[in-house]
Amino acid sequence: MSDTHSATKIEAPGTDTGKPAAKPKKDENFFSFLFWLVLGVAVLRSFIISPFNIPSESMLPRLLTGDYLFATKWSYGYSKYSLPFSLPLIPGRILASQPERGDVVIFKAPPQNDIDYIKRVIGLPGDEIQMKGGQLWINGTSVPKVKVADFVVPVSPNTDCGPGFEKVLHGREVCAYPQFRETLPNGKSYNVLDMAATPQDDTGVFVVPEGHLFLMGDNRDNSMDSRFPPVEGGGVGMVPQANLVGKAALMMFSTDGSAEWIKPWTWFTAARWSRIGSVI
């Protein structure tokens, strides 16, 4: 009897059944896993690569409403805007590098610096930018603008033609927009839309301040960009380079908006498969 009683006294607590001791261990492992998972995702999205979606047509023809893309976070350095909720943990901008003309960038839009916008870099510090009759001028020289075939995109919940641009092609309703090819001084080319004469087709000369960028949307008649003064939900004016969040890099998914949750097959028919994986 005394031997049995002595043995019982030196047993570790909870070893009579084993289950009570194991439960706290499992909970501890789960919360540890959850912590490291959240930390890993935060680091990935803050410093390496992050997803963004396109909610408007300001970057037609290259980017469509319903596109989802990856942006590289290291391309232009890091600031507080690189972090979730713009946490003020990074002073100024570190590991900074300057974008090139023609890059498509994500940035926090002035004046509130709280909403992600996406535009193309047109002017660098010291550049003089002007629009004359719908043609872009940089430092007193016109940027070549050549008419190419119309940009055609099927009508869908994510694409609504403006008046006069609807067509029927091969039995399907499409939007057909006038399209032009621009080539910047550094040789980078891209397509833009220019649908009609608008007030923003003719501007004064903008001089880009040090540490800032002049950004424009490729849909020249439907983009609130550096041609307009910074207003919440409107123009952005000259954008500080510290506001840069990342460089648009790769299309990860695209949908025309016709998918319905209760109809799983539409998850596939709504996808714009030819766009997925394209480099921006």
Secondary structure, 3 states (H helix, E strand, C coil): CHHHHHHHHCCCCCCCCCHHHHHHHHHHHHHHHHHHHHHHHHHHHHHCEEEEECCCCCCCCCCCCCEEEEEECCCCCECHHHCHHHCCCCCCCECCCCCCCCCEEEEECCCCCCCEEEEEEEECCCCEEEEECCEEEECCEECCEEEEEEEEEECECCECCCCCCEEEECCEEEEEEEEEEEECCCCCEEEEECCCCCHHHCCCCEECCCCEEEEECCECCCCCCCCCCCCCCCCCCCEEHHHEEEEEEEEEEEECCCCECCECCHHHHCECHHHCCCEC
